[in-house]
Amino acid sequence: MQFSTKVRYALRAMMELAADHGKDPVHLKEIARRQGISDKYLEQVMAPLRTQGLVYTRKGSRGGYTLSRPPEEISLFEVVQAVEGSLAPVSCVDHADLCERVNVCATRDLWERIKELVSGELKSMNLADLVQEQEKKLLQAGETPSWQI
């Protein structure tokens, strides 16, 4: 199972917003600059997050993106699902009616367990947790974290 670049960039962008939570909105260009992501591509990444209500946008010179809820209340599962959709590694996990072997297929059971394990791990962590993990990694690498929650 491999997640798309959109998911990786969405989590990085959401970490930026989590780190700035409670402050002024963050311009898309600033998030893109900090994370080394193209502005145009980041717009595409942020669209489903906005559609799913995970971020708000405000237009104008004091505009930008903010989280819709505190970072502690947004699970990584919500972010990944908003961008990626289903986490099922094969289609028959979500659509049993597509497979005539559904009741006798041991591999489908395996794929279902894998989906549940991955979903469970993503549900167990929130954006605040991810920001804390990032800060630890930066400190271990001898860098100073540039954000605080």
C-alpha positions, 0 to 999 in steps of 0.5 A: 500500500502506498499513499499518494503525494497528495496525502503526504503534502496534505499532512504536511500542510495541515501540520503547518496550520496546526502549528499556527492554530489560534493565530492569523490565517496562513497564506497558501504561498507561505505554506507552500514555501515552508514545505517546498511544494508548488503553489498550484499543486498545494491548491489542489491538495487543499481543495478536498480538505476545504470541501470536507470542512477540515480547513477554512479559507478567508480571502483578502490581504489578511486571509489564508487558511486556518484549521476548522477545529483545534489540532487535537480534534482532527485525526490523521484519518480524517485528513487522509480520508478527505484526500485519498478516499477509502483506505481499502487496499483492494476494491472488494473490501469496500464493495463486497458485491463486486466479487463472487468469491467474497465468502470464500476468499482468505485474501479479502479477509487479510486486506480487510484487516490491513485496512482496519489496522491502518485506519486504527493507527491514523485514528489514534493520532491527531494533528497536535500529535504529529506536530509534536513528533515533528518537533522531536525529529527536528530537535534530534537532528539539531534543528530548532523547531520554528513552530509551537502549539 
